[in-house]
């Protein structure tokens, strides 16, 4: 096992000891600057709502955040942006596409919302080279089973373009989170490639079952096992063998929520290494699983 990185300065030595060319982080946020500021303001004010303070550790300029990821050795990352109302998604897609053109390590990332023109702008995004779509059921407050979205899920399944979906009920549930609603989407579109954000926290068992039932369902590690989320004790011990097996099968992918985390980037890697699931498991999680999914 490589030494667990305790600080960001130790992160390159961690992935080098695993024999990897770097890290692939599937859950990174870049957004138009005004929207990013509003997201940070939400976290600043969300203490009573979330039951805890949520300070942003990497509150810096866009250029400084890109430089930090390069310094850490994150060779591939996303620019996850998401709408909270109609009329936002297409302009976000235009912004993230331009961002990806300027930042070669960034995958071209899109999003969508249940609205009349959703199929048209998702089609344009796919044809334009978008490699992954972010869907936030919690912030968007919508049902993934909405009729207007059915052709979109079908389009993504046909194209083999993954959707990274925040479908778990943490930190705040609504009527459309949990494995049930998105499980129905998978029943309709079993070939859909999906990455469940935060491993579906706190409904780990239900989302693990989806990953075991459908070959193209993956889960990202974002926040899981960190001290901020309750550490390893917050994860059911009986699920660890399934976590190991899914990871070795390339179905658990590194995600961090950078920059919207309250701790150093290294802590997510430290938490994963601390599980003691072995070097090959870490190689799959930190690089190989995502590289295969995204044909990198």
C-alpha positions as CSV (number, residue, x, y, z in Angstrom):
1,X,0.0,0.0,0.0
2,X,1.3,3.5,-0.8
3,X,1.6,6.0,2.1
4,X,-1.7,7.7,2.7
5,X,-1.4,11.4,1.7
6,X,-1.9,13.7,4.6
7,X,-1.4,16.9,2.8
8,X,-1.8,18.0,-0.8
9,X,1.9,18.1,-1.2
10,X,2.0,14.3,-0.7
11,X,-0.7,13.6,-3.4
12,X,1.7,13.1,-6.4
13,X,3.8,10.6,-4.4
14,X,0.6,8.7,-3.7
15,X,-0.4,8.1,-7.3
16,X,3.2,7.6,-8.4
17,X,3.6,4.8,-5.8
18,X,0.5,3.1,-7.4
19,X,2.3,3.2,-10.8
20,X,-0.4,5.6,-12.2
21,X,0.1,8.5,-14.6
22,X,-2.0,10.7,-12.3
23,X,-5.6,10.9,-11.2
24,X,-8.9,11.0,-12.9
25,X,-11.4,13.0,-10.8
26,X,-14.9,12.5,-12.2
27,X,-16.6,15.0,-9.8
28,X,-15.1,18.4,-10.1
29,X,-17.1,21.7,-10.4
30,X,-16.3,24.6,-12.7
31,X,-19.1,27.0,-13.4
32,X,-19.6,30.5,-14.7
33,X,-18.0,32.8,-12.0
34,X,-21.2,34.4,-10.9
35,X,-22.9,31.0,-10.5
36,X,-19.9,29.6,-8.6
37,X,-20.1,32.6,-6.2
38,X,-23.8,31.9,-5.6
39,X,-23.1,28.3,-4.9
40,X,-20.4,29.3,-2.4
41,X,-22.9,31.7,-0.8
42,X,-25.4,28.9,-0.5
43,X,-22.8,26.8,1.4
44,X,-21.8,29.7,3.6
45,X,-25.5,30.1,4.6
46,X,-26.4,26.5,4.8
47,X,-25.2,25.7,8.3
48,X,-28.7,25.5,9.8
49,X,-30.1,23.6,6.8
50,X,-27.3,21.0,6.7
51,X,-26.8,20.8,10.4
52,X,-23.1,21.9,10.1
53,X,-20.9,24.6,8.7
54,X,-19.5,24.0,5.2
55,X,-16.5,26.2,4.6
56,X,-15.1,26.2,1.1
57,X,-11.4,25.2,1.3
58,X,-10.5,26.1,-2.3
59,X,-12.2,29.5,-2.6
60,X,-9.9,31.0,-5.2
61,X,-9.9,32.2,-8.8
62,X,-10.7,29.9,-11.6
63,X,-7.1,30.0,-12.8
64,X,-5.8,29.1,-9.4
65,X,-8.2,26.2,-9.1
66,X,-7.0,24.8,-12.4
67,X,-3.4,25.2,-11.3
68,X,-4.1,23.4,-8.1
69,X,-5.5,20.4,-9.9
70,X,-2.5,20.3,-12.2
71,X,-0.2,20.5,-9.2
72,X,-2.0,17.6,-7.6
73,X,-1.6,15.5,-10.8
74,X,-5.3,15.4,-11.7
75,X,-4.8,14.6,-15.4
76,X,-8.5,14.4,-16.3
77,X,-11.4,16.2,-14.6
78,X,-14.9,17.5,-15.2
79,X,-16.6,20.9,-15.1
80,X,-19.9,19.9,-13.4
81,X,-22.5,22.7,-13.6
82,X,-26.2,22.2,-13.1
83,X,-29.4,24.3,-13.3
84,X,-32.0,24.9,-10.6
85,X,-34.7,26.2,-13.0
86,X,-35.7,26.2,-16.6
87,X,-33.8,28.2,-19.2
88,X,-30.4,27.7,-17.6
89,X,-29.0,24.4,-18.9
90,X,-28.2,25.3,-22.5
91,X,-26.2,28.4,-21.6
92,X,-24.3,26.4,-19.0
93,X,-23.5,23.8,-21.7
94,X,-22.1,26.5,-23.9
95,X,-20.0,27.8,-21.0
96,X,-18.6,24.4,-20.0
97,X,-17.8,23.5,-23.7
98,X,-15.8,26.7,-24.0
99,X,-14.0,26.0,-20.7
100,X,-13.1,22.5,-21.9
101,X,-11.6,24.0,-25.1
102,X,-9.4,26.2,-23.0
103,X,-8.4,23.6,-20.4
104,X,-7.2,20.4,-22.1
105,X,-7.5,18.3,-19.0
106,X,-11.2,19.0,-18.7
107,X,-13.8,16.7,-20.2
108,X,-16.5,18.5,-22.1
109,X,-19.4,18.3,-19.6
110,X,-23.0,19.2,-20.0
111,X,-26.3,19.2,-18.0
112,X,-30.0,19.3,-18.6
113,X,-33.4,20.1,-17.0
114,X,-36.9,18.8,-17.7
115,X,-38.1,21.5,-20.2
116,X,-39.7,21.4,-23.7
117,X,-36.4,21.8,-25.6
118,X,-34.3,19.5,-23.5
119,X,-33.9,16.7,-26.2
120,X,-32.8,19.2,-28.8
121,X,-30.1,20.9,-26.8
122,X,-28.8,17.6,-25.4
123,X,-28.6,16.3,-28.9
124,X,-26.6,19.3,-29.9
125,X,-24.3,18.9,-27.0
126,X,-23.6,15.2,-27.7
127,X,-23.0,16.0,-31.4
128,X,-20.7,18.8,-30.3
129,X,-18.5,16.5,-28.2
130,X,-19.9,16.5,-24.7
131,X,-18.5,13.5,-22.9
132,X,-20.5,13.5,-19.7
133,X,-23.7,15.1,-18.3
134,X,-24.4,16.2,-14.7
135,X,-27.9,15.8,-13.4
136,X,-28.7,17.1,-9.9
137,X,-32.1,15.8,-8.8
138,X,-31.8,17.4,-5.4
139,X,-30.9,20.9,-6.5
140,X,-33.1,20.8,-9.6
141,X,-36.0,19.3,-7.6
142,X,-37.3,17.2,-10.5
143,X,-38.4,13.6,-11.1
144,X,-36.0,11.7,-13.3
145,X,-39.0,9.7,-14.6
146,X,-40.6,12.8,-16.2
147,X,-41.9,12.0,-19.6
148,X,-39.9,14.8,-21.3
149,X,-36.7,13.2,-20.1
150,X,-37.4,9.7,-21.4
151,X,-36.0,10.4,-24.9
152,X,-33.0,12.1,-23.3
153,X,-32.1,9.0,-21.3
154,X,-32.5,7.0,-24.4
155,X,-30.3,9.3,-26.4
156,X,-27.5,9.0,-23.8
157,X,-27.8,5.3,-23.6
158,X,-27.5,5.0,-27.4
159,X,-24.5,7.4,-27.5
160,X,-22.8,5.7,-24.6
161,X,-22.5,9.1,-22.9
162,X,-22.5,8.8,-19.1
163,X,-24.7,10.8,-16.8
164,X,-23.4,11.7,-13.4
165,X,-26.5,11.8,-11.3
166,X,-26.9,13.2,-7.7
167,X,-29.8,10.8,-6.8
168,X,-29.0,10.1,-3.2
169,X,-30.8,11.8,-0.4
170,X,-27.8,13.4,1.3
171,X,-27.4,16.0,2.5
172,X,-31.1,17.0,2.1
173,X,-33.8,14.6,0.7
174,X,-36.7,15.4,-1.6
175,X,-39.4,13.2,-3.1
176,X,-37.3,12.3,-6.1
177,X,-34.1,11.1,-4.4
178,X,-33.2,7.6,-3.3
179,X,-32.7,4.5,-5.5
180,X,-36.4,4.0,-6.3
181,X,-37.0,6.8,-8.8
182,X,-33.7,6.4,-10.6
183,X,-34.1,2.7,-10.5
184,X,-37.2,3.0,-12.6
185,X,-35.2,5.0,-15.2
186,X,-32.7,2.2,-15.3
187,X,-35.5,-0.3,-15.9
188,X,-36.6,1.6,-18.9
189,X,-33.0,2.2,-20.1
190,X,-30.8,-0.7,-18.9
191,X,-28.0,0.3,-21.3
192,X,-27.6,3.8,-19.8
193,X,-24.2,4.6,-18.4
194,X,-24.5,6.2,-15.1
195,X,-22.3,7.5,-12.3
196,X,-24.1,7.8,-9.0
197,X,-22.6,10.8,-7.1
198,X,-21.5,10.2,-3.5
199,X,-22.2,6.5,-3.9
200,X,-25.8,7.4,-3.3
201,X,-25.2,8.5,0.3
202,X,-26.9,7.6,2.6
203,X,-28.8,4.9,0.6
204,X,-25.6,3.0,-0.2
205,X,-27.2,-0.4,-0.2
206,X,-29.9,0.5,-2.7
207,X,-27.5,2.1,-5.1
208,X,-25.0,-0.8,-4.8
209,X,-27.8,-3.1,-5.8
210,X,-28.4,-1.0,-8.9
211,X,-24.7,-1.2,-9.8
212,X,-24.8,-5.0,-9.3
213,X,-28.0,-5.3,-11.4
214,X,-26.9,-3.0,-14.3
215,X,-23.4,-3.3,-15.8
216,X,-23.1,0.4,-16.7
217,X,-24.0,1.8,-13.3
218,X,-21.0,3.2,-11.5
219,X,-20.6,5.1,-8.2
220,X,-18.2,7.9,-7.3
221,X,-16.5,8.3,-4.0
222,X,-17.2,12.0,-3.5
223,X,-17.1,12.8,0.2
224,X,-17.6,9.2,1.3
225,X,-15.3,8.0,4.2
226,X,-14.1,11.5,4.9
227,X,-14.2,12.9,8.4
228,X,-16.7,15.5,7.2
229,X,-19.1,12.8,6.2
230,X,-18.7,10.8,9.4
231,X,-15.6,8.7,8.4
232,X,-15.7,5.0,7.8
233,X,-18.1,4.6,10.6
234,X,-20.8,6.2,8.5
235,X,-20.5,3.4,5.9
236,X,-22.2,0.1,6.7
237,X,-19.5,-2.5,7.5
238,X,-21.5,-5.2,5.8
239,X,-21.2,-3.4,2.5
240,X,-17.4,-3.4,2.4
241,X,-17.1,-6.7,0.5
242,X,-19.4,-5.4,-2.1
243,X,-17.4,-2.1,-2.2
244,X,-14.3,-4.1,-2.8
245,X,-15.8,-6.2,-5.6
246,X,-17.4,-3.2,-7.4
247,X,-14.1,-1.4,-7.1
248,X,-12.1,-4.2,-8.6
249,X,-14.6,-4.4,-11.4
250,X,-14.0,-0.7,-12.2
251,X,-17.3,0.5,-11.0
252,X,-16.2,2.8,-8.2
253,X,-14.6,6.0,-9.5
254,X,-12.7,8.8,-7.7
255,X,-14.7,11.9,-7.2
256,X,-14.0,14.7,-4.7
257,X,-16.4,17.7,-5.2
258,X,-13.4,20.0,-5.7
259,X,-13.4,23.0,-5.0
260,X,-16.5,22.8,-2.8
261,X,-15.0,20.8,0.0
262,X,-14.1,21.8,3.6
263,X,-10.8,19.9,3.7
264,X,-7.6,19.3,1.7
265,X,-8.0,17.3,-1.5
266,X,-5.5,14.8,0.0
267,X,-8.0,13.8,2.7
268,X,-10.3,12.0,0.2
269,X,-7.4,9.9,-1.0
270,X,-6.3,9.3,2.6
271,X,-9.8,8.1,3.4
272,X,-9.9,5.7,0.4
273,X,-6.4,4.3,1.2
274,X,-7.4,3.8,4.8
275,X,-10.0,1.2,3.8
276,X,-7.2,-1.2,3.2
277,X,-8.7,-2.7,0.1
278,X,-5.4,-3.0,-1.8
279,X,-3.3,-1.3,-4.5
280,X,-5.3,-2.8,-7.4
281,X,-8.5,-1.5,-5.9
282,X,-7.0,2.0,-5.6
283,X,-5.6,1.8,-9.2
284,X,-9.1,1.0,-10.5
285,X,-10.7,3.8,-8.4
286,X,-8.2,6.5,-9.1
287,X,-7.6,5.9,-12.8
288,X,-8.4,2.6,-14.6
289,X,-12.2,2.4,-14.1
290,X,-12.8,5.9,-15.4
291,X,-10.3,5.5,-18.2
292,X,-12.2,2.5,-19.5
293,X,-15.7,4.1,-19.0
294,X,-14.6,7.3,-20.9
295,X,-12.4,5.5,-23.4
296,X,-9.4,7.6,-22.5
